[in-house]
Amino acid sequence: MKNLFNKLITLEMANNHMGDVDHALLMIKEFKKITKRYEDKFNFAWKFQFRNIETFIHESYKGKNDIKYVKRFSETKLTNNDITKIKTFAEENEFITMATAFDEESVDLIEKLNFDIIKIASCSATDWPLLNKIAETKMPIIFSTAGVKLHDIDNIVSFFQHRKKTFALMHCIGEYPTLSSNMQLNQIDLFKNRYKDIVIGYSTHEGPKDISAPIALAKGAEIFEKHIAVKTDNYKPNAYSITPIDFEIWLKSISDALAMCGIKNKRHAFSMKELSDLKKFKRGIFAKNDIHVGDSISRKEVYYAWPNCKNQILANDMSKYNKYIATKEIKANAPVYYNMVSFENTRDKVWDIVQDVKNFLNRTNVVFPNKADLEISHHYGIDNFYQIGITMITVVNKEYCKKLIIALPGQHHPEQFHKKKEETFVILHGDVNLYLNDKLLKLTIGDVVTVSPEVRHSFETINGCVIEEISSTHYTDDSYYIDEKISKNKDRKTLITHWMED
């Protein structure tokens, strides 16, 4: 079954059929002329109101025509054959059919006549005998909320959710007509935030010339309801019903608002004009000094100025994940063009490493501060990280220092020594082959080893490991690698913040 709540607009016939079948059919024909032009954007429903007059009106009030609504409800009553005729004509004109039930007998009739949706009016929203009856049906449900307290709406939502009903709720103000100052459209925000997975709509009783629906749509209303009428010599619209001419204006306002609001729940596609217009105001990158073939181009080697030139690398492109290597000689103060460099974006590779480290740590059950930064060491480039490299979390670095070193299965950390720092390794997880001045120590969980200054050390792991490193203060210039290529690699570390966030 298609999603009946998808961009659904309900045309509320109410008592405007005046108990006159021919007038109801005329209404369908006249409004179909409008809705057919918007069928690619919306679904449309034709709505009835049902009361079983014999039981709905108390015996002692029947025939009291001096009471407004007793008279109206009695005079506009339709037979089941009349209802079937109007419903069939609505379906032939491709309307979804909906009916509001004001009593239990009407629920039975709505089921019997196979309406698509059942509606609960605001005045019936806390009529629990009626709600229990409606909950026994298999029809999708829409209920309005005019005059209903928030804790009652919570109860209704819970009632239908526990019974696994398909339903939507409508913001509604029960004043006929509703003044613009009383529309309370911020209630839509309240409902959207409070009932996350429920379709929220807007049922309006505003005057024919008032148009609040575009604002409601921008606030998140997904379905709408509007009272409609056709003016004839015999029948005049009421103060809150809208004729076909004004209905088209109202409908177009929603259609235009839908287009203006654009795509939902993801970033929109940018037009080429938008990108071109923005690019005019972006700064280009220029060489601070002469850059030679093979030089890595980082933020230290360039400055940023406006205007930019065609095909010039922009300041926006100087991400820590973008790696540029000069392939041509670049003079000081010259613009740096894309055809002067080789380029690599490492964001996806870094993302994969972060996910692998997170998954590994989750398996180890090692406790660590997830607000700390993650340092990725890729000594011979990020492409070789899974062979030679580690990741580290610095817990504290003062006169004393604590780090967690994480090595994934099969990783190797190259040989180095420190001139100042003394460090102690505590194995928290996994296996470690630690080399101290070429002497091999096979370590496992709980082993403790101290590495003195000037001692060359490297390590490797077969199944992965977590090492708690406790040391004196760590200085960035106190790591001396035996392979000088590593020390000359200025891009051998990537620092990731907020890495535990999805």
N, C-alpha and C positions, 0 to 999 in steps of 0.2 A: 504494500500500500504506500502511495506517495506521501510525502510529508505535508499534511494538510495545513500545518502552521507556517509553511515557508512563504514569507512575504504575503501574508493573507490580509485581505481587506474585506470586511464584512459590511454589507449593505443591510441596515436594519429597517425592515418594512414596518414593524410595530403595528400600530393601529391606523397607519396611513392607508392601508387597503380598505379601511372603513367598512369592513364586512362585505365588500363588493368584489366579487371574483374578477369581473371584467376590469375594474380599476387596478387590481393587483397585477393582472396580465399586462395592462398598459404600462405599469411601472417597470416591469421586467424588460419590456421591449425598448422603452425609452432609455433606460440605464445601460442596456446592452450596447446601444450605439456608442456609449462612452467607453465602457470597459473593454470592448473589443480592440480598441486602439492601444491598450496597455497590457494585453495578455502576455506579452513577452517579458514583462517586468513583474507582474503580480498575479496571485491567485485571488479569485473573487468568490465570496460566499453570499448567498441570499438567506436572510434570517427571518423566521417567524417567531411569534410569541403564543404560547399555549397555556390556557387555563381551562380546566373542566368546570364550566360555569355552574353546573348542577350541584357540585359539591364545594367549589371554591368560595362561592358567595353564601353566607349564612342565610338560612331560610327566612329569618325575620327581616332581612335587608333586600331580598329579591323584589324587583319591581319599584324600588325607591329611586325614581329617576331624578329626584332632587339632590342625590349624592352623585357627584361628577363621574367618578370612576365606576360605580355600579352601572350607571347608564352606558358609559363607553364600552366597558367589557361585555355587557349584555348585547348591545347593538352590533358589535363587530365580531360576534361569534361566527365561526365557519363550521360547516359540516365536514366530516372526514372526507367526503367526496370532493368538496370544495378545496380542501387542503391538498389532496392528492393531485387535483387538476393544476393548482398553482405550482406545487413542487415539481411535477413532471415538466411543466413549461420552463421552469427555472433550470432544470437539468438539461433540457433540450438546448438551452442557451448557454450551456457549459458553466453554470454556476455550481459551486459546492453548496450543499444545503445544510442549514443549521437551524436549530429551534431552541428557544428558551423555555424551560419547564418551570412552572410556578407551583406545581403540585405533583403528587406521586402518579396520579392517573395520566397526567400529561407525559410523564417519563415513559410509561407503557406505550402511549400513542406514538411518541417519537421513535421508539424502538421498532414498533410494528410497521411504521411507514419507512423505515430504513434511512433516516437522516444520517448525514456524515458526521456531524458534530453536535454535541449538546452543550447548551449555554446555561450558566447560573447567573442570574441577575444579582446586583449588589444587595438588594433587599433580602435575597434568599441565601446569601453567602454563609450565614451562620444558622440556617434552617437545617439542623442536623438530621431530622427525619428525612428531609428531602435529599440531603447530601448522601445519606446512607443508601437511599434508593438509587441515586445516580451512580454511586460507586459500584453497584451490582451490574451495571451495563458494561459493554465492551467498547463504547464510543469514546473518542477523544473528548476532553472537557475543557471549556474556557470559563473562568469565573471572573466577575468584576468585583472591585474592592471599595466602591464609594461608601464612606461612612463606616468602614470596618476597621476596628482597632488592630494595631500591629500584632499583638499577641494572638488575636483571633486568626489573622492571616497566617501566622506561624503554624497554628493548629490545623488550619485547612490544608496547607502545604504538606505538613507531616501526615495528615490523614490520607491524602491521595498518594503520597510517596510510599507509605507502608503498604498500600494496596496495589502498588506498581501501576498506577494509572498514568496515561499520557494526558498531560494537562498544561494549560497556560493560564497566566493571570494578567488582568488588565488594570492599569491605573485608570481611575474614573472619578469624576466629581458629580455627585447626584443633585446638582442644581440645574433647572430647566428653564431657560438656557443658562449656561455657565459664563460668568463674566471673565474677561481676560485676566483680571487681577486675582481670580480665585482658582486658576487652573492647576496650580501646584505641580508643575512638571518635574520638579526635583524629586518627587516621589519615585519617578522612574529610576533615578540613580540609586535610591534607597533599595528598591526591589532588585535591581541588577546586582548590587553588591551583596545583598542578603541571600538571594536565591540563585546561586551561581549557574545551575544547570537547567533553569526553567525559562521558557520563552515568556518574555514580558511584553505586554501590548498596551495600547492606549485607546480607550473608548471615550469619545468626546461628545459633549452635549452643548458645545458652543453655538453661537448664532451662525446663520448661514454665511455671513460675510467674514467671519473670524477664521483665521487659519493658524492653528498652533501645531498641526501635525509635523511639519518639517523640524521644529525644535524637538518634538518628542522622538522623532526618528534619530536625530543627531545624538540624543541622550541614550539611545539604545533600544527604543521600542521597535519590535519586529513585526507586530501585527496591529491592525487598526480596525475600529468600528465606527460607523457613521450612520446617523438617522437620515433617511432619504424620503422624498415625496415628489409627486407630480401634481402640479396645479391644474385644476379643471374648473369648469363652471360650477360643478357640484361640490368640489372639495378644495380646501385651502390648506397649504402647509402650516404646521405649527411653528413655534418660535425657534426651535432647535433642529428642524429638519431641512435638508438641502435639496434643491431642484437640480435637474440634469445640467443646466448651464453652470451653476456655481459648483456642482460636484466635479465637473471637469477641471475647473480652476483649482479646486482643492486637491484633486488627484494629481494634477500636473505638479503642484507644489511638492508633493511627496516624491514624485518621480525625479524632479530636479534635485531635491535634497539628497535622494539616494545616490545620484550621480556625483554630487558635490562631496558627499561623505566618503565615497570611494571604497577601496578594498578594506576588508576587516581582518584582524588577527595576524597580519603579516605586513612587512614593509612593501609599499607600492613600487611598481616599476617606474623608473625615471625617464622622462622624455629626453630625446636628443637635444632639443632646444634648451631644456632646463640645465642639462649638463654643460652645454656649450656656454650658456650665459654665466654660469657659476665659474667656469674655468677662467674667464676673462679676468677675474679678480684674485686669482690664486698666485702665490709667490713661486718663482722658479728657483732652482738651486744653481749656485755659481761656485767655482773652485776658489778656495782661499789662497792656495799656492799651486805651483805646477803639480799636476798629478800624472804619474807615469804608468805605462802599460803594466798590468799585473797588480797595481795598487788596489787595496780594498778602499772603497769610498764610504766612509761613515759620516756621522754628523760633525765630527771634528775637522774633516777636510773640506767642508763646504759652508757657505752662508746662503741666506735666502733674501731675495729682493723681487720687487715688482717693477715692470710687467714681465710676464713670462713669454717665452718664444714657442713657436710651434714645435712639437715633439721634444720639448725640454722636460726633464724630470722635475716634478713639483715638490714643494715642501711637504705636501700631503702624502707623498709617496715614500718619505723617509721613515718608515716604520722599522722597529728593531727586527722585524721578521723579513724585511726586504734586504737582500745582500747584493751589492753592486761591486763589480770588479772592472777596472778600466781596461778597455781593449784598444784604446787610442790615447795618444798624448793629449793632455788637456792643460791649456795655459791658465795661469792665475787670472782670476776675474772673468774667465770665459764661462758661458752657460754650459751645463752638462746635459748632453742629449742622450736619448735612449740608444742611438746607434754608436755611442762611444763606450758602452758598457755591456758586460754580460750580467744577467739578472736571475736571481732565484728567490722565490718566496717560500719561507720555511714554516709558515703558520700551521699548515696541516700536519707537518712532521712533528712540530712541537706539541700540537694538540694530541697526536697519537701517543707521544711519550708520556704526557701528563696522564692520559687515561690508563696506560699500562702501569704507571707507578701507583696511581690510585687503586687500581684493582689488586696489585700486588700487596700494598699496605693493608687493604681490607682483609686479605687472606692471612696476614701475619698476626693480626690482632695486637700489633704494637701501638701503644698510645702515643700520640704526637699532637702538637698544637696546630690545628688546621687553619689558624689565622696567619701563621708564619709564611714567608715567601718560600717558593721552591726554586732552588738553583740547579739548573741542568748543565753539567759539564760534558762537553763533546770535544775532546782534545784534538781529534783529527777531523773535525767537521761533523755536522749533524747526521750525515749519511752513514757514518761509521759508529754512531752512538751505541748501538746494541752490541757492538764488539768491544769498543774501548770508550768508556764513559761511566758516569755515575750521576745520581741526583742527591742533593743535600738540603736539609732543613736546619737553619740556624735557630736554635732555641734561645741562646743568650751569648753575647760576646762582650765581656767587660774585662776585668783583670783575670777572670776565668772565662772559659768558653765551653759551650755544649752544643754539639751538632748531632744530627742523625744522618748517617750515610746509607743510602739505599742503592744496592746494586741488583739489577735484574738478572735472571738466569743467564749464565754464559758471559757476563760482562767482566772486563778487565780494567783495572786502574793502573796507568803507567807509573814507572818508577820516578820518585822524587825524594827530596829531603828538605828539612827546615833548619834554619840557622838559629832561630829564637824559640820556636814553639816546641814544647814537650807535650805529647798527646798520649792518652790511654784509650785503647779500644776495648769496648765491652760488646761481646756478640749477643744481640738480642734475638736474632732469628737467622736460621739457615746455616750455610757452610762457608768457610773462608779459607783460602790458601794465601797466607801472608808471608811475603818475602822480606826479610830484614838483612840487608847487605848480602843478598843471595842465599841466605839460610831460610829454608822453608819451614813454616809452622802451620800445621793443619788445625784449624780452630772450628769450634761448634758452639751452640748456645751455652752461655754462662762463662765462656773463657774470657780472660782479661790479659791484655798485653800492653806494656808501656813502650812507646817509641821515643827515644831520646833525640835531642837536636843532632844534626849532621848524619843521622842514620838513614841510609837509603832504604826506601820501602815501597812496595807495590803489593797489590793483592788481586785475586780473581775468585770467582764463585761459580759453582756448577749449577746449583738450584736457586740461587738468589739469596741475598742476605740483607739484614739491617744491623748496622754497627752504631753503637752509641760512642761518639768521640768526645772525651772530656779532656780539656787542654788548657794551657795558658792562653793568653790573648792571641787571637788569629789576626795576622797582618796580611794584607793583600799582596805585598811584595816579598813575602817570606816563603814562597813555594818555588823550589828550584827543580825543574824537570831535567832529567838526564838527557832526554832528546830535546835539543834546543828548538826544534820546529814547533814544539808545543808552546814554549814561552813566547815565541814570535807570533803565534796565532792570537791576535787581539780579540777575536770573535769566538773564543772557545767556551764562553759561558752565556747562558740565557736565563734571566731572572723572571719568574712568573708569579704575579700576585693574584689573589682571589682564585687560586687554582682548585680549591675544593668545591667551588660553586659550579653547578651544572650549566 
